[in-house]
Amino acid sequence: MTKPSLPELLHAAVTAVGGTERPGQVTMAEAVADAIDDSSHLLVQAGTGTGKSLGYLVPALAHGERVVVATATLALQRQLVERDLPRTVEALHPLLRRRPEFAMLKGRSNYLCLHRLHEGVPQDEEEGLFDQFEAAAPTSKLGQDLLRLRDWSDETETGDRDNLTPGVSDRAWAQVSVSSRECLGATKCAYGAECFAEMARERAKLAEVVVTNHALLAIDAIEGAPVLPQHEVLIVDEAHELVSRVTGVATGELTPGQVNRAVRRAAKLVNEKAADQLQTAAEGFERLMELALPGRLEEVPEDLGYALMALRDACRTVISGIGATRDKSVQDEDAVRKQALASVESVHDVAERITNGSEWDVVWYERHDRFGASLRVAPMSVSGLLREKLFTDRSVILTSATLKLGGDFNGVGASLGLAPEGTDGEDVPQWKGVDVGSPFDYPKQGILYVAKHLARPARDGDRADMLDELTELIQAAGGRTLGLFSSMRGAQLAAEELRSRIPEFPILLQGEETLGELIKNFSADPKTCLFGTLSLWQGVDVPGPSCQLVVMDKIPFPRPDDPLMSARQKAVEDAGGNGFMAVAATHAALLMAQGAGRLVRASGDRGVVAVLDQRLATARYGSYLKASLPDFWYTTDRNQVRKSLAAIDAAAKQVEQTEQVEQTEQAETE
């Protein structure tokens, strides 16, 4: 039997999922197949609607080597494991003459811990364990969540938190889960043979396709101890998120609450001298954290440095002596010791990292009204780490709808540790960038409008003219507006003002409901508007007439006082580069490309992306930002945009009326 061609396989898979084959998807599949065959690296931009998951799954399955697919969002992980992979595997089975296995793998804390569930949770104030089910009032939200978890434990096959519907609070989940540091280990745990996390790892070892998340991929790369099975191909979907997710995993945090928790957990497990040393160090650290001022610490103040060294040394003493339990009556001593050790090691590692003072780290102090004071440390850049850990011994394919910023892939490539495309060198990973386009006709389906007449936005200043413009745009559109704001304060002020100005158009505000409920309500009523910040720039998929106007209040540059971004920008400038373009403009371009992508989600969508910031039309960097956006028809004519919005609104209302008449006639017939 002859080997099936890639077009045959792709056609079978697309048919199986009920999709439509598109030229961009074919181009993508061919590029992915070539990269896998050559063991090379590929950055592929695939616009919304291309069907990029099949564009990489089909060539990966056809090749027959183990592949890891890492995504940023739970929604895409579910789509892959629950829809795309089952259907694709079944469709390709007759052609490949094999049925590849696939599995989902996440970090240990995502799985129910049977030891915690049945034996109890180590508590901070007392020795041993306590029964969380008895401690929580059955009528309280926590008690109800815990009872649901206990019932669910008898039904679930995976123990995966994301398979629990509806979900439970983080507080409840913390009672029945453990981190990798807190885990006793399968050989020492009485429930090791039934452990959900261990079973997930075993399934992953046997699977040809392993679906995971960016965070676990980062842990696998950073910590050296492999948590993912050996694989020949790595596919990173939603790759525009990878750098920020890796940075998050590589960021350490130290708070007084965290330190005091470590003190309480260790107190019963070490001798009195070691316990007192840690207690004294913790008190000294807490005193200094009350005095510190927010901002970057280019040099750690001397008194804070001494406090951190005292904390590090006290933790080291406790870690060495934590095995000598003072009270042998401690219930389930191994579990109590393991949790205490995890807490103390976490404090030790961050304190040591800050006191070591690497030039490649950025240290800063934050104070939140809700969460209190914290000391944080993050890598100046993760590009070197990614170049060393990601692009070795395997073919890497990175894909997203937004990888080509300012007209090329080099900006995103640099953030990943890649030299400009085509650069030769012995230790330089070779890669290729491919833009497979979009099935949508952006110039006909969308308008990019820049409100050039508005005053230049000032930081946190009053923008009465912007609110006037926003009001008129929403009225012209008949609602149907997704408002993307560069700050939560801006979103709140706009929502408050416009609710009084145009009460006929309901305005939903991020934070007032869960994100899922907000998007559901926004989709259901075309007159409704939805305002919010960061997660809305990337997390909204509402095709159809409910979203025909996407408004950005201003270009989303990072705040000038953002410690990490400002440090990265300065580092580029010190090296002779353009720090603003490399960091701030790239950050803004990526967010704007994602935000603009909320408008056209289906072939029938029509609408306007309105940027209420004149700098997109007047500043030198404006052309770079515009080149990062979909190729919409561009204008600064406010009257033309209002006419267009009114026409789009009228057409949508006509369709809605026609559908209502048809539904009424059908109901009468039945």
N, C-alpha and C positions, 0 to 999 in steps of 0.2 A: 504494500500500500504506500503510495507517495505521501510525502510529508505535506500537510495542509499549509497553504500560503497564509501570510499575515492578513491580507484582505478577506480571505474566507473566514478566518477565525474571528476577525473584528465584526464582520457581517452577522455571524451566528450570535455573537455576544450582544450586539446592539438590538437584534430582533428579540432576543430572550428578555431583555429588560424593557421592551416596549419603546425603545428610543428611535431616533432618526440618525442615520449615518451622515456625518458632516465632513467636508474636505479638511477642516482644521484637525479633526479627530484622527483622520487617516494620516495626515502629515505628522502629527504628534506620535502616533503609534510607531511609525517608521523610524522616527528620530530616536525614540526610546529603544527600539530593537537594535538599532545600529550602535548606540552607546553601550548596551549590555554586551553585544557581540565583541566590541572593541575594548571592553573593560575601561571605558572612558567616562567622563562626567558631562552632564547635560543640564542646562538651565532652560526650561521651556515655559514660555508665557502662553496660557490658553485662556481666552476670554470666557466670561459667563456664557453658559449654554453650549460650550464645545463638547462636553461629555468627557472631561479629562480623566475621570477615574477609570473608564474603560480604555482610554488612550494609553494608560500605563499598565493596567492589570493584564490586558490581553497579551502584549509582547512579553511581559514578565512570566506569565503562566506558560506561554509557548516555549520559553527558553528552558524551563525545567529546573532552574537552580533556586535555592532558597532566597526569598525576598522579604525584607522588612519594609512595611509601609508605615510611616510616622505622620500623624496629622495633628493639627492644633486644637480642633474642636470635637466635642462629644458627638455633635450632629453628624459630622462626616464619618467618624469611627462607626457609628451605628449604621449609617447608610452603606458603608463598605461591607460590614459583617452581616447585616440583616437582609440587605437587598442585592447589592452589586455582586459580591463574591458568590453567594449561593446560586444565583441565576447564571452567572458567567461560567462557573465550574460545570454546572449541568449542561449548558449549551456547548461547551468545548469538549466535554467528555467523549462524545462519539468521534470527534475529529482527532483529539490528542491520544485517545485510547488509554486514558488514565484519568482519575478523578483527584485532583490535587486537594490536600487538606489545608484548612486555614484556621487561624486561632487569634483571639484577642489577648494581649498582655499589657497589664498596667502595673503601677507601683503597688507595693504590698498594702499600703493603707487604704487602697480602694476595695479591698476584699474583707469580708466578715471574718473575724478571728474567733474560732470556736473555743479556744482557751479562755479568752476574755469573756465570751458569752456565758460559759458554763462555770468558770472558776471565780469570776469576779474581777474587779478592777483595782490595782494598787492605788491606795489613797495617800494623800500627802501628809495629813496631820497624824494619822494613826499607823500602827504597824500592820503589815499583812494586807489582805484583800477585803473588799466589802462587796456585798451583793447589790449591784446597781438597780436591780428590779425591786428589791425591798426598800432601798433608800429613796427612790423616786415615788412621789405620790401618784397612785394609779389614775387620778383624775387630771393631773397636770399634763401639759404638752409633752414634757420629757418622758413622763411615765407611759403615756400612750404610745409615743414613738418607740420606746424600748420594748413594750409588749408586742408591738407590730414586728419589730426586728426578731424577737424570739420566735414568733409564729412563722415568719418568713424563712428563718434558718432551717425549718423542717421541710420547706417546699423548694427552695432555690437549688439549682444545680451548679451555679457558678459562684454564688456569694458576692457577686459584683454589685457594688452600691448603685451603679447606673441602671441595673435591671430591677431595682426596687421602685415600684410606682404605686401611689405617689411617694416622693422622697421623704427623708427625715432631716431634722436639723443637724448642723455640724456637731453640736454638743452631744446629741444622742449617738451619732455615728462614732464619735471619739470614744464612747464607752465600750464599743464592740469591735474596735480595730486597733492595729498596732503599726508603727513604722518599722522599717527594716532593722533599725538599731534596737528596737524594743522586743523584736521577735526572739523567742527562745531557740528557734531552729527546729527543723522537722525531726531530727533524731532525739532531741531532748524534750520535746513537747508530747504530752499524752494524746494530743489530737493531731499529731503530725501526719498520720496516714490519711486523715480526712481533710487536711488543710486545703481551703479553697485556693489560696495563693500558690501553694506548691502544685496543685493540680493544674492551674493555669500555666505555670512554667513548664510542666511536663507536656501539656498539649502543644505549647509553643515549640518545644524541642522536636516534636514529630511533624509539625506543620510545614508546608512548603511556603505559605504566605502567613506572616505574623503582622497583625495590625497593632500598632502601639501609639503613644503620644509623644510630642516633642520633649516633654519633661523627662520621660524615661530614657529617650534617646540621649538627652543631655547627661543624665546620670551615668549611663553606660560609657559615654565618652570621657566624662570628667573624673569619675572615681576610680577608674582603672579596673575595678572588679566587674567583669562582664555580667550584666543582667539580661541581655538579649542573647538569643542563640546565635551561633556562627552563621553568617550569611554572605552571599556573593553579590547581592544587589540591595541597595538602599534607595527607597523612593520617599522623598519628603514632600508631602502635599501641604498646601497652605504655607509654602516655604517663606513667604514674606514675614511670617511670625517667628521664624526659627531663632533669629539673633536675640530677640527680646525674651523668648522662653529659655534659651540657654543662659542668658544673663541672669534671669530670675533664679534658676537653679544654682548658679555660681555665686549668688549674693548671700552674705551672712548677716544675721541680725542679733542684737543683744539688747534685752530690756530688763529693767528691775524685776518685773513679774516673773520672767523666765528664770532669772538667776535665783530668786527666792524659792521658786518651785524646785529647782535643783537642790537647794539647801535642805528643804523639807524632806525630799525623797531620799537624800543620802544620810540624813542625821542618824537613823537607827542602824545603819549598816557599817559605820566606821567608828574608830575609837573617838573619845571625847575631844582629844586635842585636834584631830583632823576636822571634826565637825565644827569646832569653835573657830578654827582658822578660816574655813569656808564662810561661816556666818559673818565673821568680822570683815572679810573681803567683800562680801555681798553688801553689807551696810555702807562701806566706804564707796562702793560703786554707785549705790542708790543716791547717796548724798550729792555726789558730783553730777549725776544725771538731772537732778532738780535744779541745778545752777546753770547748766549749759545752755547756749543759745543755738537755735537752728542754723544749719548751713554746713558747707563743706569744711572739713578739717584738713587743710593741706599739710599741716603738722599737728600731730596729736598733742594737746596741752600737757605740760609736764605732770600736773597732778592727776589728770585722767590717765596718763600713761602708767604712772605708779599704781593707780587703782586697778588697771587692767592686768598689770604684771602680778599683782597680789592675787587677783582672781584666778589667773592662769596657774600660778604656782599652787594655790589652794586646791584647785580642781585636780591638778596632777597628783597631789598627795592623796586626795579622796579616791581617785581612780586606782591608785596602787593599793589602797587599803580596803577597798569596798567589799572584798571577799570575806573579810573577817567579821562576820555578823555578830553583834553583841548579844542579841536576844534570839536564841534558837527556837523560840516558840512562834517566830514570824511565819504566818501562813503562806504557803507557796513561795518559799524564799527565792527560788530561781527567778520567778516572774517579777517580784518586787525589786530584786537586785538589778535585773536587766533594765527595767524602766528607770531606776535611779541612775544607772551607768549611762544610759542614753541621754538623760537630761544633763548630767555633769559633763560628758564628753562634748555635747553640743556647745555648752558655754565655754569650755576649754578651747575648742577649735577656733571659735570666733575671736576670743580674747587673744589667743596666740597670733592669729592672722593679723590682727590690728597692731599688736605690739611689734611684730616683725617688720611692719612698715614697708611693704613692697612698693616700688615705684610704679608697678603695673596695677595697683589697687587704688580705688577712690573710697575715702571714708567720710561719712557725714552724719550729722545729728538731726533728728526729726522730733517734732512734738505734735501729737494729734489730740484734739479735745476728747475724743472717745477712747483712743488706745494708749495715750500717755507718751512718754519719752522713749526713744529707741536710738541705738547706735547701729549704723549699717555700713557694710563694706562690700564693694562690688568690683569686678574687673574693669579696668579702663576700656578694654576691648576684648571680645571673644574671638576675633578673627584668627589670631595665631593658634588658639586652641582648636578651632574648627578645622583649620588647614591641616594641623597635625593629626587630629583624631578622626575627622570625618572622611577625608579624601585619601585614605590609604587602604590598600588590600581589598577594595571592592569598587564596583561601579556605583556612582551616586547620581540620581536624577532628582532635581528640585523643580517643582512646578507650582504655579499660582496664576491668578488672573492679573497680578501686579508685580512683575519682576523687572520690567523694562522701564526705568525711570529716566526722564530727560532724553529719551530716544535710544538708550542702549542699556546693556546688562551690567556694565562695569561698576556702577555704584553699588548695586546689590552684591555683585561678585566680590568687591573689596571688603564688604562687611562680613563675608563668609571666609575671608582669608585667601581669595583667589586673585592672582595678578590679572591685568587687563587681558581680555580674550586675544589669543594668538601669541602671547608672550612665551618665549622658549626658555628653558632652563632645566637643569638636572633635577632639582628639588621643587619644581613648579608644577602643580597639578594642571594637566591639560583639560580644557573644557570648551564647550561650544554653547552659544545661546541661540535659541530658536523661538521666534514669535509666530504662532500658528493662526493668529488672528481671532476673529469672533464671527459667529453666524449672524450677528445682528448688523443692521445697516445704521450705524450710529449717526451719520450726518442727517439721515431722514427721520430717525426715531427720537433724537434728542437735541436740545439746544443748550449750549454753555453760555450763560449770561453773567457778565461781570458788572456790578453796579459801580461804574467808574465815577459817577457824580457824587458818591458819598465821601464824607471826610475820612481821612486816613485814621484807622482805629488806633487809639491809644490804649496802653495796658490798663485793664480794669477801669477804663473811663466810661462815662455816660455816653451812650450811643443812641440818642433820641432819633436821629435821622435813619439809623439802621432799623429801629423798631417801626418807624413809619413805612419804610420800604417793605419790611417783612409783612406788615399788616395788609398792604395793598396787593402783594403777591399772593397771599393766602386767599384774599377775597376774589382775585381774578381766577385762581385755580379751583375755587369752590371747596376749599379745605384740602384734602388729599396731599398733605405736606409732611415730609420728614425733615425736622429741623436738627441739624448737626452743629453742635456748639463746641468751641475750643475749651470751655470750662463749665463745670457744673453750675457755678454761680451765674454765668451768662444764660444758661438754659433756664434756670429758676426765675431770673428776673424777666426774661422774655415771656415765659409761660404766665407769670403773674400779671404782667402788663396786658398781654393780648387776650387773656380770659375776660378782662373787663372791657376791652375795646371791641372784640368781635365774639360775643357770647354764643352766637349761632353756630360757631365752629368749635366743637369740643377739643380741648388741648390736653393730651396725656403727657405726663412728665416722668422721665426715668427716675426710679427710686420710690415712686408712689405705689407701684405694683411690681410683681415679679416681671422680668423681661419677657418671659413667655406670654403672660397675660396681656402685657402692653401691646405686643406685636399682634396677638390674636384680636384684641379690640380695635386696633388700628386697621387691620385688614377687613374687619367686618363692616365698618361704617365709612364710606368714602368722604364724608364731611369732616371726619376726625383728623387731627394733626398729632404728631408724636415728636416731642422735643427731648433731647438728651445729649450725652457726651460719648466718651471713647467707645464703649461696646456697641453703640448704635452705628458708628462709622463703619463697622465691619460685620455686624451680626444680624442685619435685617435682610430678609428675603421675602419681599411682598410683591409678586408680579400682579399686573392688572391695574384697574383704575384707582385703587386706594392710595397709590404712591405715584403721583404725576409731577410732583415738585419736590426736589431735594435742595435744601438751603444750607449753605455753610456760612456761619456768621463772620468768620475771618480765617485767614490762612493759619492752619494749626501748627505753628512753630512751637518747639518746646519752650517752656518758661525760661527766661534768662537766669533765674535762680535755681534751676534744676541742677543739683550737684553733679550727677553723672553725665548729663548731656553737655554741660558747660565744661567739665573736665575733658571730655572727649574732644570737644571743639578746640580747646586750648592746645591739646596734645598735637592735633593736626597742624595748627598754626605754628607751633614750636618746631615742627618738622619741615616747615616751609610750604605747607599746603594751604588750601582755602578751607578753614574750619567751618565757616558758615555754610558753604555749599555741601561739604562732605557730611556734615552732621545735621544741622538745623533744616536746610533745604531738602535733604534726602528724607528726613523724618516727615516733613510736611508733605512732600510729594507722594510718599507711600500712603499716608492717611487720606489725602485728597483723592488719590486714585481709587482707594477702597470705598470712600464715601460716594464718589460719583458713580461707582459701580452698583449702588443701591437702586438707581433709576430704571435701567433697562434690564429686566430679568426674564423677559419672554419676547417672542417675535412680534407680538401685537402691542407692546408697551410704547407709549409716547409720553414726552414730558420735558421738563426743564431742570437743569442743575444751575442754581443761582448762587454765585459767590458774592457776598456782601462786603467785599474788601477790595478797594480800588487798586491795591498793590499788584494784584494778579495781572492787571492791564498796564500798569505804569512802571513797576520796578524792573530792574535789569534781570532779576531771577524769575520774573513772571513767565518768560518763554520756556524755561526749564520745567516749571510746574505744569504749564499747559501741555507740554509735550508728554507728560506722564499720564494725562487723562485720556479717556476714550475720545475718539475723533468726532465729537459733536460739532454741529454747526455753531459758530461762535458769533456773539454780538454783545455790544454794550448799549444797545437801543432799548430803553426801558419801555417805551410805548409799544414797540414791536413785540416784546416779551409778554406784556399784559394781553395783547390781542391773541397771541399764540396760546397762552394759558386758558383764556376764555373759550377759544375754539376747541381746545382739547377737552375742557370741562363739558362743553355742550355736547360734543360727540360721545363722551362717556355717559352722560345722562340719557342720551337717546338710546344707547345700547341697554342701559339699565331699565328704561321704560319698556323697551321691546321684550326684554327677558321677563319682566313682571307680567306683561300681557300674555305671553306664551304660557307662563306658569299658571295664570288664572284660567286660561282656556283649557289647559290640560286637567286642572282640578275639576272644572265643570264637567268635562267629558267623563272623567272617572266617577 
